[in-house]
Amino acid sequence: MRPFSRTMRFFSTEWMARASARRPWHVIVGWIGLFALAVYLMMSLLGDALTTDADVTTNPESKQARTLIEQRLRGPQRDTEIVIVESESATVDDAVFHGFVEQLAADINALGPGIVASGKNYYQTGDETMVSSDRHATIIPVAMAGTAQDASDNIGEVLDIVDGAKDNANFGVHIAGFASMGDDFQETAQRDLETGEMFGIPIALIILALVFGALAASVVPIVLAIVSIVLAIGASAVIGQQWQLSFFMTNVITMIGLAVGIDYSLFVVSRYREERAHGLDKLEAIARTGATASRTVFFSGVTVIIALLGMLIVPQTIFRSIAAGSVLVVIMSVAVSLTLLPAVLSLLGDKINAGRIPFVQRSQARFDEQRPGGFWDRIARAVIAQPALFFLVCAGLLVAASIPYFNINTGFSGISTLPDSLP
């Protein structure tokens, strides 16, 4: 048992914290190299790794039947985009309407058979079903080449032509189809991601500043969370070369990464500052933090990972992508907290308290966790004194909060969930 015990001590969170603190520059340079590699992988591979398709990953009978239909009857199912051209003043019988539609259709077909399989219009077919009853609008069905994934990859070039045609003030041009809808979903997800970062990070920074009472200590968790997010997305770009991942994955990684990255760093930085305040020197304070707070981070991360792995049971692209992204970013957050953060603390030392916020700092200086009193101490004593009463009150609140769930309307994400501003 002794060799095993020595091995466990060698790989303990305390050992990792102490080793990282002793050679901080080695650790930091290593993480910088991984960060640079992750950025490169994001730039070069992420586009091919993500998809807008939501496919079943197993092979049920319904999927087998669809495959047989494609192989023996109609071939691979293609995406057909519908381009709509309308005018308030002109009708399809007017020469100006005729010329505009023919030019637009010619521009789309000029993309070539690798992108557009076929694109017909009313003036070629004479089909009256392609014209509205008031004759002020017509459609141009555009069959995209290749599979649905090929259509998603190539739809951008068709959208560019459609957007360019919108510059003509005399005509309204719109497009609808699975590939263009997928592009709208991606655009919305990207915009939501940017909005979340724009508001979420500053709010988190303000809260951390109030918690720590120092600007330096509040910035460190944000920076380390960003490192974890970039590394997780880089790893996703590699995994996506073998298994297609949903484009929602980047949103999930950012959301979970900010949450756990900040949370884990908060544990470690808070404990380190406490140990320094109790008189331990820098290295011993980091080692003690590694033996306590870092250990909590490790087991918390393992618990979260095990819970998230349950989503892999659902054989569907979106669920497995969410699970993979969440697991990756939690792994990165734990690794960063156990190694990179101790190295950063070793370099900063007491400079972690730089940029003190006077009022908050004074209130923290008066705080002593060993001294009774205060809000949370009174709450804890009240719960201990009347456990049954507090159990009934809290359980009642949870039951009341769950009541709306029974009337919830569930369903898949569709066009009804997109903003009305999108076409």
C-alpha positions as CSV (number, residue, x, y, z in Angstrom):
1,M,0.0,0.0,0.0
2,R,2.9,2.4,0.6
3,P,4.0,2.6,-3.0
4,F,0.4,3.3,-4.0
5,S,0.1,5.9,-1.4
6,R,3.2,7.6,-2.5
7,T,2.0,7.5,-6.1
8,M,-1.4,9.1,-5.1
9,R,0.5,11.9,-3.2
10,F,2.6,12.4,-6.3
11,F,-0.5,13.0,-8.5
12,S,-2.5,14.9,-5.8
13,T,-3.9,18.4,-6.3
14,E,-1.5,19.7,-3.6
15,W,1.5,18.2,-5.6
16,M,0.3,19.8,-8.8
17,A,-0.2,23.1,-7.2
18,R,3.2,23.1,-5.6
19,A,5.0,21.9,-8.7
20,S,3.3,24.6,-10.8
21,A,4.1,27.3,-8.3
22,R,7.8,26.3,-8.3
23,R,8.2,26.5,-12.0
24,P,5.5,29.0,-13.0
25,W,7.1,30.1,-16.3
26,H,7.4,26.5,-17.6
27,V,3.7,26.0,-16.9
28,I,2.6,29.3,-18.3
29,V,4.7,28.9,-21.5
30,G,3.2,25.4,-22.0
31,W,-0.4,26.8,-21.7
32,I,0.4,29.6,-24.0
33,G,1.5,27.1,-26.6
34,L,-1.7,25.1,-26.1
35,F,-3.7,28.3,-26.4
36,A,-2.0,29.2,-29.7
37,L,-2.6,25.7,-31.1
38,A,-6.3,25.9,-30.1
39,V,-6.6,29.3,-31.9
40,Y,-5.0,27.8,-35.0
41,L,-7.3,24.8,-34.9
42,M,-10.3,27.1,-34.5
43,M,-9.3,29.2,-37.5
44,S,-8.5,26.2,-39.8
45,L,-10.9,23.4,-38.8
46,L,-13.9,24.7,-36.9
47,G,-15.9,25.6,-40.0
48,D,-15.8,22.0,-41.3
49,A,-16.5,20.6,-37.8
50,L,-19.9,22.2,-37.2
51,T,-23.2,21.5,-39.0
52,T,-26.8,22.8,-38.9
53,D,-28.2,19.3,-39.3
54,A,-29.9,17.6,-36.4
55,D,-29.5,13.9,-37.3
56,V,-30.0,10.7,-35.4
57,T,-26.6,9.1,-34.7
58,T,-27.9,5.5,-34.6
59,N,-29.5,3.5,-37.4
60,P,-33.2,3.0,-36.5
61,E,-35.7,1.5,-39.0
62,S,-36.9,5.0,-40.1
63,K,-33.3,5.9,-41.0
64,Q,-32.8,2.6,-42.8
65,A,-36.0,3.2,-44.9
66,R,-34.8,6.7,-45.8
67,T,-31.5,5.4,-46.9
68,L,-33.2,2.7,-49.1
69,I,-35.4,5.4,-50.7
70,E,-32.4,7.5,-51.5
71,Q,-30.4,4.5,-52.9
72,R,-33.2,2.9,-55.0
73,L,-35.7,5.6,-55.8
74,R,-35.0,9.3,-55.8
75,G,-31.3,9.5,-54.8
76,P,-30.0,11.8,-52.1
77,Q,-32.6,14.4,-50.8
78,R,-31.6,17.8,-52.0
79,D,-32.5,21.2,-50.5
80,T,-34.7,23.4,-52.6
81,E,-34.5,27.1,-51.9
82,I,-37.4,29.3,-52.9
83,V,-36.4,32.8,-54.1
84,I,-39.4,35.1,-54.0
85,V,-39.5,38.3,-56.2
86,E,-42.3,40.8,-55.7
87,S,-43.1,44.3,-56.8
88,E,-45.8,46.7,-55.7
89,S,-46.0,48.5,-59.0
90,A,-45.0,46.0,-61.7
91,T,-46.5,42.6,-62.5
92,V,-44.9,39.5,-64.0
93,D,-46.3,40.6,-67.4
94,D,-44.2,43.8,-67.4
95,A,-40.9,43.8,-69.3
96,V,-39.0,45.3,-66.3
97,F,-40.2,42.4,-64.1
98,H,-39.3,39.9,-66.7
99,G,-35.8,41.3,-67.1
100,F,-35.2,41.4,-63.3
101,V,-36.2,37.8,-62.8
102,E,-34.3,36.5,-65.7
103,Q,-31.1,38.3,-64.6
104,L,-31.5,37.1,-61.0
105,A,-32.0,33.5,-62.1
106,A,-29.1,33.7,-64.5
107,D,-26.8,35.0,-61.7
108,I,-27.8,32.1,-59.4
109,N,-27.4,29.5,-62.2
110,A,-24.0,31.0,-63.0
111,L,-22.7,29.6,-59.7
112,G,-22.3,26.3,-61.5
113,P,-23.5,22.7,-61.1
114,G,-21.3,22.3,-58.0
115,I,-23.5,24.7,-56.1
116,V,-26.8,24.9,-57.9
117,A,-28.3,21.8,-59.6
118,S,-31.1,23.7,-61.3
119,G,-32.9,27.0,-61.1
120,K,-36.1,27.5,-63.1
121,N,-38.4,30.5,-63.3
122,Y,-41.9,31.4,-64.6
123,Y,-40.6,32.8,-67.9
124,Q,-38.9,29.5,-68.7
125,T,-41.7,27.1,-67.7
126,G,-44.8,29.1,-68.2
127,D,-46.2,27.5,-65.0
128,E,-48.9,29.7,-63.6
129,T,-48.5,28.1,-60.1
130,M,-45.2,30.0,-59.8
131,V,-47.1,33.3,-59.9
132,S,-49.2,34.9,-57.2
133,S,-53.0,35.5,-57.9
134,D,-52.4,39.3,-58.2
135,R,-49.4,38.7,-60.5
136,H,-47.2,41.0,-58.4
137,A,-45.0,38.1,-57.2
138,T,-43.3,35.0,-58.5
139,I,-41.0,32.3,-57.2
140,I,-37.7,30.9,-58.5
141,P,-37.2,27.4,-57.1
142,V,-33.5,26.7,-56.8
143,A,-32.4,23.1,-56.3
144,M,-29.1,23.1,-54.5
145,A,-26.4,20.6,-55.6
146,G,-25.3,17.6,-53.5
147,T,-26.5,16.7,-50.0
148,A,-28.2,18.8,-47.4
149,Q,-24.8,19.4,-45.8
150,D,-23.4,20.5,-49.2
151,A,-26.3,22.9,-49.5
152,S,-25.6,24.3,-46.0
153,D,-21.9,24.8,-47.0
154,N,-22.8,26.6,-50.3
155,I,-25.8,28.6,-49.4
156,G,-23.7,31.6,-48.6
157,E,-23.0,32.3,-52.3
158,V,-26.7,32.1,-53.2
159,L,-27.5,34.5,-50.3
160,D,-24.9,36.9,-51.5
161,I,-26.7,37.2,-54.9
162,V,-30.1,37.5,-53.2
163,D,-28.8,40.2,-50.9
164,G,-27.3,42.1,-53.9
165,A,-30.6,42.0,-55.7
166,K,-32.3,43.7,-52.8
167,D,-30.5,46.9,-53.7
168,N,-33.1,47.4,-56.5
169,A,-35.7,49.6,-54.9
170,N,-38.4,48.5,-57.3
171,F,-38.4,44.9,-56.2
172,G,-38.5,42.9,-53.0
173,V,-36.4,39.7,-52.9
174,H,-36.7,37.0,-50.3
175,I,-35.4,33.5,-49.9
176,A,-36.7,30.5,-47.9
177,G,-35.4,26.9,-47.5
178,F,-33.7,24.6,-45.1
179,A,-30.2,25.8,-45.9
180,S,-31.1,29.5,-45.7
181,M,-33.0,28.8,-42.4
182,G,-29.9,27.1,-41.1
183,D,-27.8,30.1,-42.0
184,D,-30.3,32.3,-40.0
185,F,-29.9,30.0,-37.0
186,Q,-26.1,30.2,-37.2
187,E,-26.3,34.0,-37.5
188,T,-28.7,34.2,-34.6
189,A,-26.5,31.9,-32.5
190,Q,-23.4,34.0,-33.3
191,R,-25.2,37.2,-32.4
192,D,-26.5,35.7,-29.2
193,L,-23.0,34.6,-28.3
194,E,-21.6,38.0,-28.9
195,T,-24.3,39.6,-26.9
196,G,-23.8,37.2,-24.0
197,E,-20.1,38.0,-24.0
198,M,-20.6,41.7,-24.3
199,F,-22.9,41.8,-21.2
200,G,-21.9,38.6,-19.3
201,I,-18.2,39.2,-19.0
202,P,-18.5,42.9,-17.7
203,I,-21.2,41.9,-15.2
204,A,-19.1,38.9,-14.0
205,L,-16.1,41.3,-13.7
206,I,-18.1,43.7,-11.5
207,I,-19.4,40.9,-9.3
208,L,-15.9,39.5,-8.9
209,A,-14.5,43.0,-8.1
210,L,-17.1,43.3,-5.3
211,V,-16.4,39.8,-4.0
212,F,-12.6,40.2,-4.0
213,G,-12.3,43.9,-3.4
214,A,-9.4,44.0,-5.8
215,L,-9.3,44.5,-9.6
216,A,-6.4,42.1,-10.2
217,A,-8.1,39.2,-8.4
218,S,-11.3,39.8,-10.3
219,V,-9.6,39.8,-13.7
220,V,-7.7,36.5,-13.2
221,P,-10.8,34.2,-13.2
222,I,-12.2,35.9,-16.4
223,V,-8.9,35.4,-18.2
224,L,-8.6,31.7,-17.2
225,A,-12.2,31.1,-18.2
226,I,-11.5,32.5,-21.6
227,V,-8.4,30.2,-21.9
228,S,-10.6,27.2,-21.1
229,I,-13.2,28.2,-23.6
230,V,-10.7,28.6,-26.4
231,L,-9.0,25.3,-25.6
232,A,-12.4,23.5,-25.6
233,I,-13.4,25.0,-28.9
234,G,-10.1,24.0,-30.4
235,A,-10.5,20.4,-29.2
236,S,-14.0,20.4,-30.6
237,A,-12.7,21.5,-34.0
238,V,-10.5,18.4,-34.1
239,I,-13.3,16.0,-32.9
240,G,-15.6,17.5,-35.4
241,Q,-13.4,16.2,-38.2
242,Q,-14.5,12.6,-37.3
243,W,-18.0,13.3,-35.9
244,Q,-20.2,16.1,-37.1
245,L,-21.1,18.5,-34.2
246,S,-24.0,21.0,-33.9
247,F,-23.2,24.7,-34.3
248,F,-24.9,25.2,-30.9
249,M,-21.8,23.7,-29.4
250,T,-19.8,26.9,-29.4
251,N,-22.6,28.7,-27.5
252,V,-22.7,25.9,-24.9
253,I,-19.0,25.9,-24.5
254,T,-18.9,29.7,-23.9
255,M,-21.8,29.5,-21.5
256,I,-20.6,26.6,-19.4
257,G,-16.9,27.7,-19.7
258,L,-17.6,31.2,-18.2
259,A,-19.7,29.6,-15.4
260,V,-17.3,26.8,-14.2
261,G,-14.1,28.7,-15.2
262,I,-15.0,31.7,-13.0
263,D,-16.4,29.5,-10.3
264,Y,-13.4,27.2,-10.0
265,S,-10.9,30.1,-10.1
266,L,-13.0,31.9,-7.4
267,F,-12.5,28.9,-5.1
268,V,-8.8,28.8,-5.6
269,V,-8.0,32.6,-5.5
270,S,-10.2,33.1,-2.4
271,R,-8.5,30.3,-0.5
272,Y,-5.0,31.5,-1.5
273,R,-5.8,35.0,-0.2
274,E,-7.1,33.6,3.1
275,E,-4.0,31.4,3.6
276,R,-1.7,34.4,2.9
277,A,-3.8,36.5,5.4
278,H,-3.2,33.7,8.0
279,G,0.6,34.2,7.6
280,L,1.7,31.3,5.3
281,D,4.4,32.2,2.8
282,K,3.5,32.2,-0.9
283,L,4.5,28.7,-1.8
284,E,2.9,27.1,1.3
285,A,-0.2,29.1,0.7
286,I,-0.5,27.8,-2.8
287,A,0.2,24.2,-1.6
288,R,-2.4,24.5,1.1
289,T,-4.9,25.9,-1.5
290,G,-4.1,23.0,-3.7
291,A,-4.8,20.5,-0.9
292,T,-8.2,22.1,-0.2
293,A,-9.8,24.3,-2.8
294,S,-8.1,22.6,-5.8
295,R,-9.3,19.3,-4.4
296,T,-12.8,20.6,-4.2
297,V,-12.5,21.8,-7.8
298,F,-11.3,18.4,-9.0
299,F,-14.1,16.4,-7.5
300,S,-16.7,19.1,-8.5
301,G,-15.4,18.9,-12.1
302,V,-15.5,15.1,-12.1
303,T,-19.1,15.1,-10.8
304,V,-20.2,17.6,-13.5
305,I,-18.5,15.6,-16.2
306,I,-20.2,12.3,-15.1
307,A,-23.5,14.1,-15.0
308,L,-23.0,15.6,-18.5
309,L,-21.9,12.2,-20.0
310,G,-25.5,11.1,-19.5
311,M,-26.5,13.2,-22.4
312,L,-24.5,11.0,-24.7
313,I,-27.2,8.3,-24.2
314,V,-29.6,10.3,-26.4
315,P,-28.6,9.3,-30.0
316,Q,-29.0,12.8,-31.6
317,T,-26.5,15.2,-32.9
318,I,-27.5,18.2,-30.8
319,F,-27.6,16.4,-27.5
320,R,-24.2,14.7,-28.1
321,S,-22.7,18.0,-29.2
322,I,-23.9,19.7,-26.1
323,A,-22.5,16.9,-24.0
324,A,-19.2,16.8,-25.8
325,G,-18.8,20.6,-25.6
326,S,-19.7,20.8,-21.9
327,V,-17.4,18.0,-20.9
328,L,-14.5,19.4,-22.9
329,V,-14.8,22.9,-21.3
330,V,-15.2,21.4,-17.8
331,I,-12.1,19.3,-18.3
332,M,-10.1,22.4,-19.5
333,S,-11.4,24.5,-16.6
334,V,-10.3,21.9,-14.1
335,A,-6.9,21.5,-15.7
336,V,-6.4,25.3,-15.8
337,S,-7.4,25.6,-12.2
338,L,-5.1,22.9,-11.0
339,T,-2.0,23.9,-12.9
340,L,-2.1,27.3,-14.7
341,L,-3.8,29.2,-11.8
342,P,-1.2,28.2,-9.2
343,A,1.5,29.3,-11.6
344,V,-0.2,32.7,-12.1
345,L,-0.6,33.0,-8.3
346,S,3.1,32.2,-7.9
347,L,4.1,35.0,-10.2
348,L,1.6,37.5,-8.9
349,G,2.1,36.8,-5.2
350,D,0.5,39.6,-3.2
351,K,0.0,41.6,-6.4
352,I,-3.2,39.5,-6.7
353,N,-4.6,42.2,-4.4
354,A,-3.6,45.1,-6.6
355,G,-6.2,47.7,-7.5
356,R,-7.9,47.6,-4.2
357,I,-11.5,48.8,-3.8
358,P,-11.3,50.7,-0.5
359,F,-14.8,50.2,0.9
360,V,-15.1,46.6,-0.1
361,Q,-11.5,45.9,1.0
362,R,-12.1,47.3,4.5
363,S,-15.2,45.2,5.0
364,Q,-13.3,42.1,4.0
365,A,-10.5,42.9,6.3
366,R,-12.9,43.0,9.3
367,F,-14.4,39.6,8.3
368,D,-13.2,36.5,10.2
369,E,-14.7,33.2,9.3
370,Q,-13.9,31.8,12.8
371,R,-15.9,34.5,14.5
372,P,-19.7,33.9,15.1
373,G,-22.3,36.4,13.9
374,G,-23.3,37.7,10.5
375,F,-26.2,36.9,8.2
376,W,-25.1,33.4,7.1
377,D,-24.2,32.4,10.6
378,R,-27.7,33.4,11.9
379,I,-29.3,31.5,9.0
380,A,-27.3,28.3,9.7
381,R,-28.1,28.4,13.4
382,A,-31.8,29.0,12.7
383,V,-31.9,26.0,10.3
384,I,-30.2,23.8,12.9
385,A,-32.6,24.9,15.6
386,Q,-35.8,24.2,13.4
387,P,-34.8,21.7,10.7
388,A,-38.3,20.4,10.1
389,L,-39.8,23.9,9.6
390,F,-37.1,25.0,7.2
391,F,-37.4,21.7,5.3
392,L,-41.2,22.2,4.8
393,V,-40.7,25.9,3.8
394,C,-37.9,25.2,1.3
395,A,-39.6,22.0,-0.1
396,G,-42.8,24.0,-0.6
397,L,-41.0,26.7,-2.5
398,L,-39.4,24.2,-4.8
399,V,-42.8,22.4,-5.4
400,A,-44.4,25.8,-6.2
401,A,-41.6,26.7,-8.5
402,S,-42.0,23.4,-10.4
403,I,-45.8,23.9,-11.1
404,P,-45.3,25.8,-14.4
405,Y,-43.4,22.9,-15.8
406,F,-46.5,20.8,-16.1
407,N,-47.9,23.4,-18.6
408,I,-44.7,23.9,-20.6
409,N,-44.9,23.6,-24.4
410,T,-42.0,21.6,-25.6
411,G,-40.7,21.1,-29.2
412,F,-37.8,21.3,-31.6
413,S,-36.2,24.6,-32.5
414,G,-37.9,25.8,-35.7
415,I,-38.4,29.0,-37.6
416,S,-41.0,30.2,-35.0
417,T,-38.2,30.5,-32.5
418,L,-36.2,33.0,-34.7
419,P,-36.6,36.7,-34.4
420,D,-39.2,38.3,-36.6
421,S,-36.6,40.6,-38.1
422,L,-35.1,37.6,-40.0
423,P,-36.6,36.8,-43.5
